[in-house]
Amino acid sequence: MTAGKATGILLKYVLPPVITVGLCWMLLRDIDLDEMRRVVAEDCAAGWLLASLALNVAAQVARAARWRFQLRALGIRPSMWLTTLSVFGTYAVNLVFPRLGEVWRTGFIARRERAQFSTVFGSMVADRLSDTVCVGLLTLLAFVLAGPQLKAYLAQDPDRMERVMAIAGSPWLWGAVAACVAGAVWMLTRRPTNKLVARVRGFVAGLWEGFAVLKGMPGLGWWLLLTCGLWASYFFGLGCALMAFPLTAEVLATGGLTALLICFVVSSLSMAVPSNGGIGPYQWALMWALSLYAPAVEGLTWNYTAIVANTIMAATTIMLILLGILTFGWIALSPSRK
C-alpha cells in the first residue's frame, strides 16, 4: 500500500470516528447526567420534537423529488419511491461511513436504472453543490443580521474582541490570502499539465457538467420550489426542536427568526466537519450559537445548551437509523432487482 492510499484511508475511515468520539467525550464529560434526565423527562415537549423529525423527513422527501427532476433531464427515470429510499439510505450510510452515502446513493440508482455511474454521480454533485450555494447565501444573511449578537458576545471578553480585531486587520493574514490566490492563478495558467492542476480542472469541469443539466431543465420551476421547501423544512424543523425546551423557546421569543437563522446556519456549517452523521460537531455548533443569547435568557447555561443539542442529535440519529432499516430492509426483500 502506498503512502497516498494509506493517508486516504486514514482521512476517510479513521479521522471521522476519532473526531466524533473525541467531541462527544468532551461534551459528555462535564454534563450533569441527572440534570439531563430531569430536563428531558420534565421540560422536553415531545410534540415539538416529533414535529421537528417530521419536517426533517419531509426535507429528505423534497430532496428526493428535486433530484428526480435532475435525473429525468438526463434520461434516467427512477420512481419517486426509489429516489426517496436512496436519500434515506444516504444519511444512514453516512452515520457509519462519512461521505460514502452519496457514493452509495449514486450506485444504487445507477444499478437499479441501468444507468452510467458517472452520469448519475454528476447529477448528485449538482444536488449537493446547490446546497452549498444555499448555505453560503444563508450564512451571509446570518452574519448581516447577527452583527449585534456577535459584538455583544465578543464584548463579554475584551481580550477576545481585541484578538479577533487584530487577526482581522493583520497584514500577514491578507498577505497570505493574496499569496495563495496568486499562487493558484499562476499554477492554473502556467502549469496546465501539472497532475494536481489537471485534477482540479477535471473536478471543476465535472461540477460544471453536473450543474449544466439545470439549464433549460424541464421542471426547473418545480426544482426551485422544492429547493425552497427543502431548506424551509430543515429551518423550521430546527425551530420546532428548539421550541421543545422552555429556555431555547425563550431564545426564539427573544431573538425571533434571526436567532433561529443563526442557530441554523452555524449548525449547518458544522456538517462540513468530517464526522459520523455530524455527531459531535453539530452539538458544539448549536451550543455556541445558543450561547450568544445566554445574557438575555436567565438560566441558559452551557450545560443546558449541551442537553438540548444532545437530545436533538439523539432523536435525529434514531430517526435516521429507523429510515435506514426501512431502506435496506426493502432492498433486501425487493424481488425486482436489476
N, C-alpha and C positions, 0 to 999 in steps of 0.2 A: 504494500500500500504506500502510495506516495505521500509526501508531507502535505500537499494540497488537499488530497482526498481526506486525509486524517483530520485536517483543520475543518474541512466542510462538514464532516460527521459530527465533530465536537460542537460546531456552531449551530447545527440543525437539531441534534438529538440530545446533547448533553447540557448545553448552556440554558435552554428554556426551562427545563425542570429545576436546574440549580437556582435560577432566578426566582422561579415560582416558590420553591420550598424556602429559600432564604428570606424573601419578602414576607411570606406568610408567617414564618417563625418570628420575624421582627415585629409583626403585627400582634401576634397572639401572646407573646411572652409577657407583655405589660398589661394585658387586658384583664380586668376583673371578671372572671367567668361567671361568678354568682350574679353580678350586676347584669351581665349579658343575658343570662337566662331570665332574669326578672324583667328586663326591658322587652325581650321577645315575647314572653308569656303574658305580660300585663299591658304593655304600651303599644305593641305592634297591631295595627288594624289589618287583619288578614285579607279583607275585601279589597283594600287598596293594593296590596301586594299581588293578589291574584289578577287584578285589572292590569297591573304592570306586566305580568307574564303574558297575559292575553294579547296585549299590544306588541310585545316582543315577537310572539308567534305571528301576528298579523304583518309585522315588518318583514319577517322571513318569507311569508307567502307573497308579499308585494315584490320582494327581491326576485323570487322565482318567476313571477308573472312578467317582470321587467326583462329579465334575462331571456325569457322565452321569445319576446319580440326580436331581440338581437339574433337569436338562433334562427328564427324563421326567416329573417332577412338574408341569412347565409344558406337557406335552403334546407335547414335542419328543423324538423317538426316534432319534437317530443311533446307528449301530453303534459297538461298542467300538473297532473299527479306526479309524473316522473321528475319534472323540474323542481317541484316542491320538496320531494324526497331528497333530491340531490343537494338542496340548500340545507335541509335538516341534517343530512349526513355530513356536510362540510363542517358545521360547527361541532358536531360530535367527534369527528376525526381530529379537529384542532385541539380538543381537550387532551388528547393523548399524544398526537404528533403535530406540534405547532407548524403552521404554514403549509402542511401537506393536505389539508382539507380541500383547498382549491384544486390541487392536482387530482385528488380522488374524484371531485365533482366533475372535472373535465373528462377523466377516463370513464366514469360511469355513463355519462350522456353519450360520449363517442362510441362506446361499446354497444349500448342499447340501440342507438340510432344508426350504427354502422357508418359513422362519420369520421372524418380525418381528425386526429387528436389535435394537431396544431391549429386547425380552424376553430374548433370548439374552445381551445385554450385562448386564442386571440379574443374571442367574444367575452370570455371570463375576465381577461385582463382589462378590457374596456369597462366591464361591470365594476371592477374594483377601483379602477382609476377614476371613474366618475364619483365614487365615494370619496376619494382623496380630494377631488375638487370641491365637493360639498363641505367636507370637514374644514378645508382651508378657508372657504368663504365664511363659514360659521365662526371659525377662530378669529378672523379679522373683525367680525362683528362683535364678538365677545370682548375682545381687547378694547374696542372703542367704547362699548357700554360699561365695561367694568373698571374703567380708569379710577374712579373714586374709591372703590373697594380695594384695589391693588395698592393705591397710595396709603390708605388707612392701615392696611396690613403691614406694609413696609415701615410706616411711621411708628409702629409698636417697638421697633428695634432700630434706632437711628444709625447704629453702626452697619446694620444690614442695608439700609437705604443708601448709605454712603458707598458701600462696596458695590451695590448694583449700579449706581450712577458712575462710579469710577470705571467699572468694566464697560458700560455702555459708551462712555466717552474716551476709551483708551485708543490712542493711535495705533498701538500694537494689534488690537483686535481688527480694526478696519484695514490696517496694512496687510494682515494675514488674509483677510477676506479678498482683498484686491489681488494679492499674490496668487491665491487659489484660482480665482476667476481667470487671471491672465495665463496661468499655467494650463488650465483646462482648454482655453481658446487656442493656445499655442500647440498643444498636443493634437487637438482635433483638426487644425489647419495644416500643420507642418509634418505630422507623423500619422497620416491616414492609414498606413499599413501596419501600424503597431497592433499587436494582438489585443491589448486592453482597449485601445481606441476602437478597433473593429468590433469587439464585443459590445461596447457601449453603443456604437452606431446601430448594430443589429438589434439591440434591446429597444432602443428608441424607435427604430423602424417598425418593430413588432407592436409596440404600444400604439403607434400611429395607425397601423393597419387595423388593429382592433377597434380603435376609435372611428376610423373611416367608415365603418359599416353604419354608424349612426347617421351619416349624411344622406339625406334622402330616404331613410329607412321607412317603410310602411308602418304606420302606427307610432310615429315619433311623438305625437301629442300625448298618446297614452303612456309612452315611455317616460316622458317628463312628468306626467301626472302621478305615475307610480313612484317615481323618484321622490317627489314631494311627499307622497303618502308614506313611503318607507321611512324617511327621516322624521316626519311628524309622529309616526308611531313610536320610534325609538325615543324621541324627545319627550313626548307626553307619557311614555312608559316610565321613564326615569322620574317624571313629575309625580306619577301615581305612587311609585316606590317611596319617594321622599314624604309623600302625604301619609304614608303608613305609620310614621313616627311623629309624636307631638312636637318635638323640638325642631326637626327638619321641616315639618309642615309650617312651623313658625318662621323658618328661614325663607320659605316661599312667600309667606304672607308679608314678611318684611321687605324682601328684595324683589318680589314679583318674578316676571318672566326673565329678567336679567340674571337673577340668582340661578334660576333653572338653566339658563343658557350657559353660564359659567361652569356649573357642575357638569353639564352635558358635554361641553367642548373639552374640558380637561380630562374627563373620564374616557372620551373617545380617543383623544391623543395618546392615552396610556396604552391603547391596543397596539401601538406601533412597537412597544417593547416586547421582545421575544419571550413568551411565556405560554403556559398551557391554558388556552382559552381566556387569556387576560387575567387569570387568577394571580393576585398579588399586586401587580402594577395598578389594576383598576381600583382596588380599595384605597391604596395610598393616594391616588389622584383625586378620588372623590372626597376623601378625608381632608386633603389640603384645600380643595375648593370650598367645602363647608366651613372650614376654619376661618375663611375670610369674613364670615358673618358671625363668628363667635362673640365679638364685642357687643353686637346688637341683640343677641339671644342668650338670656341668662340660663346657665346650666348646660350649654352646648360645649362640652369638654372634648378633648381629643379622644378620650375613652368612649364617649357616646358616639362620636362620628365613626369610630372603628367598629362599634357594634352595628350601626346602621349599614355601613359599607359591607361588612362581612355577611350580614343577613341577606342583603340584596344579591350579593355574588353567590351565596349558597343556594338561594332559591332559583336563580338563573341557571346555575350549573345543574341542579336537579332536573330542571325543565329540559335543558339540552340533552342530558343523558336519556331521559324518557323519550324524547323525539328521536334520538339516535337508535334506541331499542326498537321503536316503531319502524324506522327506516331499514335497518339491517335485518330485522325480523321479516319485513315484507320482501326484501331482496332474496333472503334465504328460502322463503316459501313460494315465491312467484314462479309459476310454471313457464311463463313466457320470456325465456332468456334468449337473447340473440347472440 
